[in-house]
């Protein structure tokens, strides 16, 4: 091999070596860059997770310790949003359980109040109907029927019929004697059973219904009478 060819061969070998080295350097740089990007992305994801976790804890504590600033619906929405995050932090999981218990109690209280209000409305409606719909007349007729019964057996039957409108034998009966504004004077209190027996024996019904208070089942739990 002459000198010129030798030089060409050496140059080609060195050039190939240079290309190999450049390729190695390029691959190394790409690997380093890729590794660096993954590390940065991982760090960013970790920071975002930490922020979400911290906010979730803050919101959960706000739900648990709320003093009435948030509505129940707002708290339930916050809790649902946090639960959808599926955070694995144990403290968050524990706070979720506490928040669920708090909201369950609040929801039960709300439902209980709604039911009480519904029952009160129905009670007031029944009492209004009793006053305005002539049902006092039905009670008065029952009392008169007991007093005017032809015999004891018939009177006892009328008493059983009348008692169906009352909550029990011990329902108090108040007989108004006189009133002066808000000051009312009543005869000695008795019970509906004793009063019905009284008018059965007396064979007369001297009083009429002034007012009646109903229980939640629509039965009379207190009767107020006044002289006819």
C-alpha positions as a LaTeX table, in Angstrom:
\begin{tabular}{lrrr}
\hline
Residue & $x$ (\AA) & $y$ (\AA) & $z$ (\AA) \\
\hline
Unk1 & 0.00 & 0.00 & 0.00 \\
Unk2 & 1.51 & 3.31 & $-1.08$ \\
Unk3 & 1.72 & 6.30 & 1.17 \\
Unk4 & $-1.28$ & 8.09 & $-0.35$ \\
Unk5 & $-3.58$ & 5.12 & 0.13 \\
Unk6 & $-2.31$ & 4.68 & 3.65 \\
Unk7 & $-3.20$ & 8.28 & 4.42 \\
Unk8 & $-6.66$ & 7.83 & 2.93 \\
Unk9 & $-7.25$ & 4.68 & 4.98 \\
Unk10 & $-6.15$ & 6.33 & 8.18 \\
Unk11 & $-8.34$ & 9.36 & 7.51 \\
Unk12 & $-11.38$ & 7.18 & 6.81 \\
Unk13 & $-10.82$ & 5.22 & 10.01 \\
Unk14 & $-10.46$ & 8.34 & 12.06 \\
Unk15 & $-13.58$ & 9.83 & 10.46 \\
Unk16 & $-15.61$ & 6.72 & 11.25 \\
Unk17 & $-14.33$ & 6.88 & 14.82 \\
Unk18 & $-15.34$ & 10.53 & 14.98 \\
Unk19 & $-18.86$ & 9.71 & 13.76 \\
Unk20 & $-19.18$ & 6.92 & 16.33 \\
Unk21 & $-18.06$ & 9.26 & 19.09 \\
Unk22 & $-20.49$ & 11.94 & 17.97 \\
Unk23 & $-23.28$ & 9.39 & 17.91 \\
Unk24 & $-22.42$ & 8.26 & 21.43 \\
Unk25 & $-22.29$ & 11.85 & 22.64 \\
Unk26 & $-25.61$ & 12.61 & 20.95 \\
Unk27 & $-27.28$ & 9.54 & 22.45 \\
Unk28 & $-25.87$ & 10.39 & 25.85 \\
Unk29 & $-27.16$ & 13.93 & 25.61 \\
Unk30 & $-30.59$ & 12.73 & 24.49 \\
Unk31 & $-30.73$ & 10.21 & 27.37 \\
Unk32 & $-29.68$ & 12.87 & 29.85 \\
Unk33 & $-32.23$ & 15.32 & 28.45 \\
Unk34 & $-34.98$ & 12.68 & 28.54 \\
Unk35 & $-34.05$ & 11.68 & 32.06 \\
Unk36 & $-34.04$ & 15.32 & 33.12 \\
Unk37 & $-37.48$ & 15.93 & 31.53 \\
Unk38 & $-38.96$ & 12.90 & 33.27 \\
Unk39 & $-37.50$ & 14.04 & 36.55 \\
Unk40 & $-38.98$ & 17.51 & 36.07 \\
Unk41 & $-42.38$ & 16.07 & 35.12 \\
Unk42 & $-42.29$ & 13.77 & 38.13 \\
Unk43 & $-41.40$ & 16.68 & 40.40 \\
Unk44 & $-44.23$ & 18.76 & 38.94 \\
Unk45 & $-46.73$ & 15.92 & 39.40 \\
Unk46 & $-45.58$ & 15.47 & 42.99 \\
Unk47 & $-46.05$ & 19.19 & 43.68 \\
Unk48 & $-49.51$ & 19.18 & 42.12 \\
Unk49 & $-50.48$ & 16.12 & 44.17 \\
Unk50 & $-49.19$ & 17.78 & 47.34 \\
Unk51 & $-51.24$ & 20.90 & 46.56 \\
Unk52 & $-54.38$ & 18.85 & 45.89 \\
Unk53 & $-53.86$ & 16.87 & 49.08 \\
Unk54 & $-53.31$ & 20.00 & 51.16 \\
Unk55 & $-56.43$ & 21.67 & 49.70 \\
Unk56 & $-58.48$ & 18.51 & 50.23 \\
Unk57 & $-57.46$ & 18.45 & 53.90 \\
Unk58 & $-58.34$ & 22.13 & 54.29 \\
Unk59 & $-61.76$ & 21.65 & 52.66 \\
Unk60 & $-62.51$ & 18.53 & 54.70 \\
Unk61 & $-61.65$ & 20.31 & 57.96 \\
Unk62 & $-63.87$ & 23.21 & 56.86 \\
Unk63 & $-66.75$ & 20.76 & 56.36 \\
Unk64 & $-66.16$ & 19.04 & 59.70 \\
Unk65 & $-65.77$ & 22.27 & 61.69 \\
Unk66 & $-68.35$ & 24.37 & 59.82 \\
Unk67 & $-70.34$ & 26.70 & 62.06 \\
Unk68 & $-73.19$ & 27.28 & 59.64 \\
Unk69 & $-71.47$ & 29.39 & 57.01 \\
Unk70 & $-71.95$ & 26.71 & 54.36 \\
Unk71 & $-75.20$ & 25.07 & 53.38 \\
Unk72 & $-75.51$ & 21.32 & 53.60 \\
Unk73 & $-75.63$ & 21.13 & 49.80 \\
Unk74 & $-72.37$ & 23.07 & 49.49 \\
Unk75 & $-70.63$ & 20.75 & 51.94 \\
Unk76 & $-71.95$ & 17.66 & 50.19 \\
Unk77 & $-70.70$ & 19.01 & 46.84 \\
Unk78 & $-67.22$ & 19.69 & 48.29 \\
Unk79 & $-67.04$ & 16.21 & 49.77 \\
Unk80 & $-68.11$ & 14.56 & 46.52 \\
Unk81 & $-65.46$ & 16.54 & 44.61 \\
Unk82 & $-62.72$ & 15.41 & 47.03 \\
Unk83 & $-63.82$ & 11.79 & 46.89 \\
Unk84 & $-63.61$ & 11.82 & 43.09 \\
Unk85 & $-59.90$ & 12.68 & 43.39 \\
Unk86 & $-59.21$ & 9.21 & 44.84 \\
Unk87 & $-56.32$ & 10.53 & 46.92 \\
Unk88 & $-54.28$ & 7.82 & 48.66 \\
Unk89 & $-53.22$ & 10.00 & 51.59 \\
Unk90 & $-54.37$ & 8.25 & 54.79 \\
Unk91 & $-55.13$ & 11.50 & 56.60 \\
Unk92 & $-57.41$ & 12.53 & 53.74 \\
Unk93 & $-59.17$ & 9.15 & 53.91 \\
Unk94 & $-59.70$ & 9.52 & 57.67 \\
Unk95 & $-61.04$ & 13.07 & 57.25 \\
Unk96 & $-63.44$ & 11.87 & 54.53 \\
Unk97 & $-64.90$ & 9.35 & 56.98 \\
Unk98 & $-65.33$ & 12.08 & 59.62 \\
Unk99 & $-66.91$ & 14.45 & 57.11 \\
Unk100 & $-69.35$ & 11.74 & 55.95 \\
Unk101 & $-70.42$ & 11.13 & 59.56 \\
Unk102 & $-70.92$ & 14.87 & 60.16 \\
Unk103 & $-72.99$ & 15.30 & 57.00 \\
Unk104 & $-75.02$ & 12.17 & 57.73 \\
Unk105 & $-76.01$ & 13.66 & 61.10 \\
Unk106 & $-76.82$ & 17.01 & 59.51 \\
Unk107 & $-78.88$ & 15.39 & 56.75 \\
Unk108 & $-80.80$ & 13.35 & 59.34 \\
Unk109 & $-81.47$ & 16.53 & 61.35 \\
Unk110 & $-82.71$ & 18.32 & 58.24 \\
Unk111 & $-85.01$ & 15.44 & 57.30 \\
Unk112 & $-86.26$ & 15.22 & 60.88 \\
Unk113 & $-87.03$ & 18.94 & 60.90 \\
Unk114 & $-88.83$ & 18.67 & 57.56 \\
Unk115 & $-90.94$ & 15.81 & 58.90 \\
Unk116 & $-91.76$ & 17.73 & 62.08 \\
Unk117 & $-92.75$ & 20.78 & 60.04 \\
Unk118 & $-94.89$ & 18.62 & 57.75 \\
Unk119 & $-96.64$ & 17.01 & 60.70 \\
Unk120 & $-97.18$ & 20.43 & 62.31 \\
Unk121 & $-98.69$ & 21.78 & 59.10 \\
Unk122 & $-101.00$ & 18.79 & 58.84 \\
Unk123 & $-101.97$ & 19.14 & 62.49 \\
Unk124 & $-102.75$ & 22.83 & 62.05 \\
Unk125 & $-104.76$ & 22.05 & 58.94 \\
Unk126 & $-106.80$ & 19.44 & 60.81 \\
Unk127 & $-107.42$ & 21.83 & 63.68 \\
Unk128 & $-108.42$ & 24.57 & 61.25 \\
Unk129 & $-110.77$ & 22.15 & 59.51 \\
Unk130 & $-112.13$ & 21.16 & 62.90 \\
Unk131 & $-112.92$ & 24.79 & 63.67 \\
Unk132 & $-114.08$ & 25.90 & 60.26 \\
Unk133 & $-115.51$ & 22.75 & 58.76 \\
Unk134 & $-118.25$ & 22.15 & 61.30 \\
Unk135 & $-116.54$ & 19.18 & 62.93 \\
Unk136 & $-117.16$ & 20.76 & 66.33 \\
Unk137 & $-120.77$ & 20.11 & 65.47 \\
Unk138 & $-119.99$ & 16.40 & 65.12 \\
Unk139 & $-118.36$ & 16.31 & 68.57 \\
Unk140 & $-121.24$ & 18.24 & 70.10 \\
Unk141 & $-123.68$ & 15.82 & 68.50 \\
Unk142 & $-121.74$ & 12.90 & 69.99 \\
Unk143 & $-121.95$ & 14.47 & 73.46 \\
Unk144 & $-125.65$ & 15.15 & 73.05 \\
Unk145 & $-126.23$ & 11.60 & 71.82 \\
Unk146 & $-124.71$ & 10.20 & 74.99 \\
Unk147 & $-126.86$ & 12.44 & 77.21 \\
Unk148 & $-130.08$ & 11.75 & 75.31 \\
Unk149 & $-129.69$ & 7.98 & 75.01 \\
Unk150 & $-132.86$ & 6.11 & 75.90 \\
Unk151 & $-131.14$ & 3.61 & 78.18 \\
Unk152 & $-127.76$ & 2.71 & 79.69 \\
Unk153 & $-126.92$ & 0.23 & 76.96 \\
Unk154 & $-127.54$ & 2.82 & 74.23 \\
Unk155 & $-125.61$ & 5.45 & 76.19 \\
Unk156 & $-122.61$ & 3.12 & 76.51 \\
Unk157 & $-122.73$ & 2.48 & 72.77 \\
Unk158 & $-122.76$ & 6.25 & 72.11 \\
Unk159 & $-119.78$ & 6.64 & 74.48 \\
Unk160 & $-117.79$ & 4.03 & 72.54 \\
Unk161 & $-118.58$ & 5.86 & 69.30 \\
Unk162 & $-117.60$ & 9.22 & 70.78 \\
Unk163 & $-114.33$ & 7.84 & 72.20 \\
Unk164 & $-113.15$ & 6.96 & 68.68 \\
Unk165 & $-112.40$ & 10.66 & 68.14 \\
Unk166 & $-110.13$ & 10.89 & 71.20 \\
Unk167 & $-106.53$ & 9.83 & 71.86 \\
Unk168 & $-107.51$ & 7.91 & 75.00 \\
Unk169 & $-109.62$ & 7.76 & 78.13 \\
Unk170 & $-107.41$ & 10.23 & 79.98 \\
Unk171 & $-107.71$ & 13.10 & 77.49 \\
Unk172 & $-108.17$ & 16.23 & 79.67 \\
Unk173 & $-111.43$ & 18.14 & 79.45 \\
Unk174 & $-111.40$ & 21.79 & 80.51 \\
Unk175 & $-114.72$ & 23.55 & 81.14 \\
Unk176 & $-114.46$ & 27.33 & 80.85 \\
Unk177 & $-116.42$ & 29.17 & 83.53 \\
Unk178 & $-115.40$ & 32.76 & 82.77 \\
Unk179 & $-112.73$ & 34.74 & 80.95 \\
Unk180 & $-111.36$ & 38.26 & 81.12 \\
Unk181 & $-108.99$ & 38.90 & 78.22 \\
Unk182 & $-106.20$ & 36.35 & 78.51 \\
Unk183 & $-107.29$ & 35.35 & 82.00 \\
Unk184 & $-109.48$ & 32.25 & 81.96 \\
Unk185 & $-111.19$ & 30.52 & 84.84 \\
Unk186 & $-111.90$ & 26.79 & 84.45 \\
Unk187 & $-113.96$ & 24.31 & 86.41 \\
Unk188 & $-112.09$ & 21.43 & 88.04 \\
Unk189 & $-110.33$ & 19.46 & 85.25 \\
Unk190 & $-111.73$ & 16.07 & 84.31 \\
Unk191 & $-111.11$ & 13.47 & 81.62 \\
Unk192 & $-113.16$ & 12.65 & 78.55 \\
Unk193 & $-114.15$ & 9.24 & 79.91 \\
Unk194 & $-115.35$ & 10.74 & 83.21 \\
Unk195 & $-117.14$ & 13.58 & 81.41 \\
Unk196 & $-119.00$ & 11.19 & 79.12 \\
Unk197 & $-120.02$ & 9.08 & 82.10 \\
Unk198 & $-121.14$ & 12.25 & 83.87 \\
Unk199 & $-123.45$ & 13.41 & 81.08 \\
Unk200 & $-124.74$ & 9.85 & 80.70 \\
Unk201 & $-125.80$ & 9.87 & 84.36 \\
Unk202 & $-127.14$ & 13.45 & 84.23 \\
Unk203 & $-128.98$ & 12.77 & 80.94 \\
Unk204 & $-128.09$ & 16.23 & 79.72 \\
Unk205 & $-125.17$ & 17.90 & 77.93 \\
Unk206 & $-124.80$ & 21.41 & 79.37 \\
Unk207 & $-121.62$ & 22.36 & 77.51 \\
Unk208 & $-120.44$ & 22.72 & 73.92 \\
Unk209 & $-117.01$ & 22.55 & 72.34 \\
Unk210 & $-114.96$ & 25.74 & 72.43 \\
Unk211 & $-111.71$ & 24.28 & 71.16 \\
Unk212 & $-110.00$ & 20.95 & 70.52 \\
Unk213 & $-106.29$ & 20.15 & 70.25 \\
Unk214 & $-105.29$ & 17.23 & 68.03 \\
Unk215 & $-102.29$ & 14.93 & 68.18 \\
Unk216 & $-100.23$ & 13.91 & 65.15 \\
Unk217 & $-102.71$ & 11.13 & 64.36 \\
Unk218 & $-105.66$ & 13.49 & 64.18 \\
Unk219 & $-107.08$ & 12.37 & 67.51 \\
Unk220 & $-108.27$ & 14.87 & 70.12 \\
Unk221 & $-105.74$ & 15.13 & 72.92 \\
Unk222 & $-107.34$ & 18.06 & 74.77 \\
Unk223 & $-110.94$ & 19.32 & 74.78 \\
Unk224 & $-112.11$ & 22.74 & 75.90 \\
Unk225 & $-115.80$ & 23.22 & 76.63 \\
Unk226 & $-117.97$ & 26.21 & 77.43 \\
Unk227 & $-121.51$ & 26.48 & 78.77 \\
Unk228 & $-124.16$ & 26.46 & 76.04 \\
\hline
\end{tabular}
